[in-house]
């Protein structure tokens, strides 16, 4: 089933927020985000999902990329403006049937060493980060 998603790219102190997932004996990393609900924009979904998964309020900075996989995934650069990181109450943390979720801050330079989904977006972020001035990225 295809479903469009809103996804947050949050970078602070040369690190990026990812969710470490363990499901069916596979360990991989994903960007925080989730499905866009009916009558919700991709930006609204990204803000809602960041709160549900991370426990933080975010402000959308810009659309970084769109990625087509089982629907359109909208990746937004976002910055934390409130809340308490790690207090998310989304169903992925409360229902045991969806595998294990752990929030992690990963150094940007370490992204190539991880099983990240989608890997193409991680590659783009590393490339953009290397070419950006330090004050261009949160």
Order of alpha helices (4+ residues) and beta strands (2+ residues): beta-beta-beta-beta-alpha-beta-beta-alpha-beta-beta-alpha
